[in-house]
Amino acid sequence: MRSWSDLNIKAIIQIIGFLLLIEGLFMLTGMPFSLYYCGKCYALLISGLITGSIGAILWLSMRKRADKTIGKREGYIIVTFTWIIISLFGTLPFIISGAIPNFTDAFFETISGFTTTGATILIDIESVPKGILFWRSMTHWIGGMGIIVLSVAILPILGIGGMQLYAAEMPGPTKDKLHPRITQTAKRLWGIYVLFTIVETVLLLSGGMSLFDALCHTFGTVATGGFSTQNSSIAEFSPYIQYVIIVFMFLAGTNFTLHYFLLHGQFKKVWKNEEYRYYIYLILITGAIITGILTFLDNDPFEKAFRDALFQVVSIITTTGYITDDYLLWPNMLWIIILLLMFVGGMAGSTGGGIKVVRQLLLFKNSSLELKRLIHPQAIIPVRLSGKAVSQDIIFKVMAFFLLYIIIFAFGTLVMSFMGLDFESALGSAAATLGNIGPGIGMVGPVGNYAEIPVAGKWFLSFLMLLGRLELFTVLILMTAAFWKK
């Protein structure tokens, strides 16, 4: 039997070292804002040098000694441990600058950024140095498409194939490859990601945002993260800016493969995608219901009701977590709808978190077909998605994921209740962190934060964020004895 000693440890160290080097370089990108707004503020420079140096030492020390072959087991280990390690090093700017001197709080904020959750412990965001806020938003941008997918695009430099990393990083039920070579797929995905970043930044600048605010909110949007530079989030900005962010939250929650087809004029292929149509219909129908209720029951002006409703629906479904209004002040039926939307998630292959639209669509279709199978027990009736039959193996995996997700959510709610949170807050914190959403209900609602969560609770919720970002199995498989024996 194989054991942990059979793992390619040197290759694991080499790749993690290389990713730390990349993280160190990303830390330095915030230096211009630190110098411009703060003057002699070198927390990012020191943090970048420490992180990059350690990464370079690990990478270079193993470059000639490591076997270039990695398997699935190494892939799962690299992905999971990379997210933990980059989050640990990502705390350095917060701690060194003094913005978040407490290690637990700094780690919570950092892993919330890298997992694109957007849950924060900061009470007065606007008092934090601009360079540190830029790094805080940058963690979203890195985590959005995934630093692993970024590394896959350039892993040939190391002489190591990246398919195992890509499979572990993108564990959804469907993975469309845009090119037979995985490195080309990763490069094209990142190309679209960068394109969206540039276009949204320009549009936000056109709406009167400063370059700093435009970049930070673009990072939070295209990554479906939700960190803002303002205490009031997007409510601080004009309707134009809110509409721009709505559009790009929607795009970020869409399968990036469809963006590739769309940019190449293959419109029919995009609309033929059943998950995409379901995603659009769900947003439009839910947005219309909430708009109607806000207009007729709360007497809000129609345009404002429409904008707030559409913004919050898109923000929650895509797991971005930006806010323009306190939905807990809406009629009770509406924040219950918002809570249910926290379990939807974006499309598979998007930067969104949550259960994912395609899984729910497959569950609904399979449940409907079960009724037909009861009437015609001898008939073979496959589940079809976008006109193609879906294998029973995928259906079983989707059912297993959904069941496990609900069990973990229920367990998370119970754990947070034991830690002293009221039921609403326990429910909201578990749903919002596991779904990588950020704001929940109760004390962690849209105008609240996670500052008052007990220390043990912050570590537990950090674990839920990691589980949600890597879609459960990538992390949980490391906790099984079989993984280390076979």
N, C-alpha and C positions, 0 to 999 in steps of 0.2 A: 504494500500500500504506500502511496505517496503521502507525504506529510508536509508541514510547513518548511522543513529543511530542503525540500525539493523545489521550492519556489526560486525564481530567478531574482534574488534579493538585490543583486548589483544593478540589474536593469531597472528595478523599482526605484532604487535610490537615485540612479542617474536621471530618470524621467522627472521624479519629484524635485530634484535639484534644478533641473532645467526650467520647470514651472515656477519655482521660487525666484529664479533669475528674471523671468518674465514679470512676475509680480513686483519685484524690486524696481524694474524699469517703469512700470505703470505708476508706481508711487511718485516717481520723479516728475510725472506730467503735471502734477498740481503745484509744482514749485513757482511757476510764473504768477499764479494767483496769490500764493503765500507772500511772495516778495512785493507784489503790487499793493495788496490790501494791508499787509502786516509789517512789512519791512524785514527786520531780522528774525524771521520765523523759519527755523531749519529742521523742524520735526520730521517733515517729509523727506528731506535730504538725508538725514541720519537714518531714518527707517529704511529708505530705499537702499542705502549703502549696506546696511546690516543684512537686509533680506537678500539683496542681489549677491553680496559677497558669499554668504553661506550657500546660496543656490549654486553659484559658480564653482565653489570648492567641491560640493557634492557631485556636480555634473562632470567636472574635469577629472576628478579622482577616479571615477568609474568609467570614463569614456572608452578607454582601451581595454579595461578588464571585463566589462559586462558582455554577456552573451546577448546578441541582438534579438533573440526570439522570446516573445512573451505570449502567454496563452490567456484563456478566459479568467483563470484564477488571478493572475497578475493584474489583468485589466480591472477586475472588481476592486482589488486592493489599492491600486494606483488611484482610481477615481475617488473612492471613499476617503482614503487617507490624505489625498491632495486637498479635498475640500476642507478637511479638518486642519491640516498644516497651514494652508494659505490663510485660513481664518485666524489661526494663532499668530502668525507673523503680521497679519493685517491689523492686529490690535496696536502695533507699535506706534503709528502716528497719533492715535487717540491718547495713549498713555504718556508718550514722550512730550506731547504738547500740553498735557494736563487737561485737555478737553473732556476726557473720560478717564480719570485716574484709577478707577476701580477696575480690576482685571475682568471680573465676571461681567460687568456692564459693557466693557470694551469688547469682549468676545461676543456677547449677545448682539451688539450693534453690528459687529463685523460679519458674523455668520448670517445675520439677517440681511446684510447687503449682498453677500456672495450668493445666497440662496434666492435672491430677489424677493424676499418676503416683505421688507419695508417696515417691520415692527421696530419701534424705537423706544429707548429709555430716556432720550433727551427731552427735557421739559421746555427749555428755551433754546430752540434750534438757532435762532438768529444771533445769539451771543457767541456761537462757536466760530473760531477763525475760518475764514473763507477757504484757505488751502485744505483744511481738514474736512470741511463740508464737500469740497471737490473730490477728495479721496473717498469719502463716504458714498458719494454718488457713483464714482468710478467702480467701486466694488459691485454695484448693480450691473454696470455695462460689461464687466469681465464675466460675471456669473450668468448674464442673460443667455448668451449663446453658448457659454461654457468655455472656461479656459482649457478644458480637455479637448474640445473640438478645435480650438485655436492651435493647440499643440499638434493635433492630428494633421493639420494643414502644413506644418513645418517639421514633423517628425522625421521625414526622410533625411534631414540634416544629421540626425543622430543615427541613421541607418536602421531605424526600427519601424516596423509596420504599425499602423494605427487602428486597424479594424477592431481589435479587442477593446481599445479605449472608447471608440465611438459607440460600440454596442452597449457598453456599461453606462456611458454618459447619456445616451438617448434611448432609454429602455421602454419607450411607449409601445403600444400595440402595433403601430405601423411605422416603418422607417423607409421612406422613399430615397433611393440613391439617384442623384442627378447625373452621376458619371460612374462607370465601372470601377474607377480607382477612388478609394475612399478619401484620399488627400484632395482630389479635385472636387469632390462633393463638399468637403469642409471649406475649401477656399471659396466656392461659389456661395455657400450659406453665409460666410463671413463678409463676402462682397456685398450681398444684399443688406446685411445688418449694418455695415458701414454706410451704405447708400442712404438707408432710412435715417441714420444718425445725422448725416450731413443735411438732408432735405428738411428734417424737422427743425434742426438748429436754425437754419436760414429762415424758415417760416416763423419761428418764435422770435427771432431777432426783428423780423418785419412787424411783429406785434408790439414792439417796444421793450422787450426783455433785454437785459444786459447780456453780454456774451457769457458771463459766469452763470447766471440763472438759466439761460437758454441751454447751455451744455448740461448742467446738472439735471434739469427737468427732461431733457432729451434722453439722457442715460437712464433715468428712472422710467421713462415711457417705453422705449424700444426694448428694454429688458423686462418690462412689466414688474418693476420693482416698487416704486412709490415713495422713495425718499425725496423730500422737498427741502428747499432752503428756507422756507417760510413756516412759521408756526401754524398758520391757517391753511397750509397746503395750497391747492390751486384756487381756492376761494379768493385769494389775494389778487388774482389776475383778471384780465378782461374776458368778456364772452368770446372774443375772437381766439384768444389763446386757449380757452377751455375747449372750443370746437376743434382746434388743431390737435390738441392732446387726445380728444375723443377718437379722432381718425387714426392717430398713430397707435393708441392703445388697441384699437380694433385690428390694425394691421399686425401688431406684435403678437396678438393672440391667435393669428391665423397661421396655418402650416406654411413654413417658409418655402417649401417646395412649390406651393401654389403661386407664391410671389415670383418665383423663377419662371414658371409657365406664363404668368400674366405679363411679365416684362418682355417675354418673347412672343406676345400676341396670341397665345393659345387660350383664348377666352372660353371656348366651349369646354375645354378640358378642366378649367377651373370650376365652371358652374356645374359640370357633371359630378363633381365631388359632393357626395351626399352629406358628409360631415360639415362641409362649408355652408351648405344651404340650411342645415339644421341650426348651425351656429348663428347665422344671420337672422333666421326666423325667431329664434329664442330671444335674441337681443331686441328685435323690433317689437315683438308681442309684449314682452315684459316691460320694455320702455313705455309702450303705449298705455298699458294698464296703470303704471305708476304715474304717468303724466296726467291721465284722466282723474285719478284719485286726488292728486295734489291740486289740480285745477278746480275741481268741483267741491271737494271736502275741505281743503286748506285755503281755498280762494287765492292761490298764487296766480300771478300773471301767466298766461299760457306759455310764452317763450321761455320764461325762467323755469317753469315747471317742466317743460320739455327738455331743456338743457340740463337741469339738475338730475332729472330721471335718467336720461340717456347716459350722462356722464357716470353716475353711480352704477348703473347696470353694466356698462362696458368695463368700468374699473374693477368691479367685483368679479364678473365672469372671467375676465382675462387675468385676474389675481394681481392687478397692478396696485390697487389700494390708495390711489390719490382720492381726495375728497373735495367737493365744492359746497357741501351742505352737511349738517348733522342729521343723518337719516334716523337716528334714534329719537328725534323730535317729530318725525313724521307719524301719521296714524299707525297704530300697532301692527295692523295687517301688512304694512309696507316693510317695516324692518324685519318682520318674519320672512317676507319674500326675499329680502336682502340676505338673510341668514341661509335660506335654501340655495340661493345663487352661489354661496361660498363653496358649495360642493360640486359645482359644474366644472370650472376650469376652462382653459383655452383649448384650442385644437391640438391634436398630437403633432409634434414637429414644430411647435411654436415655442416662444420663450415663456409662455404662461405655465402656471402650476396647476394644482387641483387634480381631480379625478380624470379629466379630459372629456371633451364632448363625444369623441368617438366611442369611448367605453360605454357611456350611458346610452348612446344610440344603439350599440350592439346588444346591450342588455335588454332594452325595450323591444328590439326586433326579435330576439330569442324568446322573450316571454310571450310575445304575441304568437309566435310560431308554435309554442308549446300547446296552446289551445287547439290549433289545427292538428297537431300530432295526436292529441287525445281523441279527436274525432276520426282521424285516419292513422291509426297506429302503425300500419305497414308502409306508409308513405315515407319517402326520403325527401325531406324539405330542408334544404340548407339555408342558413342565414346569408343574405346578400347585402353587400355594401357597395354602393355606386355601380350596381349591376354585376358585381363579381361575387362568387361564392366565398364565404369565409370559413376556414377550416374549423372543425370542432375543437381542435387543440387551442386555437386562439380564443374561442368562446370560453373555454374552461379557464384560461389564464385571466381573461377579463373578469370572470365571475370571482376567481380567487382574489384578484387585486381589489375588487369592490368590497368583498366581504372583509378582507384584511384591513382595508382603509377604514371602514365603519367600526371595526373592533378597536383599532388603534385610537380613533377619534373618541369612542366611548371611554376607553381606558384613560386617555389623556384628560378628558373632562373629570373623571373620577379622581385622578391624581391631583389635579389643580384644585378640586373641591377640598381634598384632604389637607391641602396647603393653606387653607383659610379663605379662598376666594368664594364669593357668592356664586350661585348656580349659573346666572347669566354670564358672569365674567369667566368662569371656568369653561363654560360652553364656547364662548366667543374666542378665548385665547387658544383653546385646542383646535378649533376649526380654522382660525386665521393663521396659525403657524404651520399646521400640517398642510394646509392648502396654499401656503406661501403668499398670503393675501396682505397681512399686516394689521389693519384695523379690524376689530371684531364687534362685539357687543358688550355691554356692561362697562366696567372700568377701563377696558381696552378698546372702547368704541372710537368713532372717528375723531372726537376731540380729546380723547384720553391717550394714554401710552402705557408702557410696560414697566415704568420706573418703580412702582410699588409692589411688583411681583417679588416674592421671597427669592433669595439666592438660589435655593435648590430648584425652585420653579423656573427660573431663567435658564438653568442648565438643562432642565427637562424639555422646555420649549425649544431650546437650541437644537436638541436632538430631534424633535418633531420637524423643525425646519429642514434639517439635513435629510430626514426620511422622505419628506414631501418633495424636495428638490430632486432627489435621485430615485423617486418613485418606488419607495419601500424596499423592493427586492434586492437592489444593488447593495444596500446597507445591511439588511437583515440576513442575507446569505452568509455574511462574514461571521454571524453569530451561531451558525450551525456547525456541529461537529463534523458532519459529512464534508463540508467545504474544505476543511483542513486535513481530511484523511484521503480524499480522492483527487 
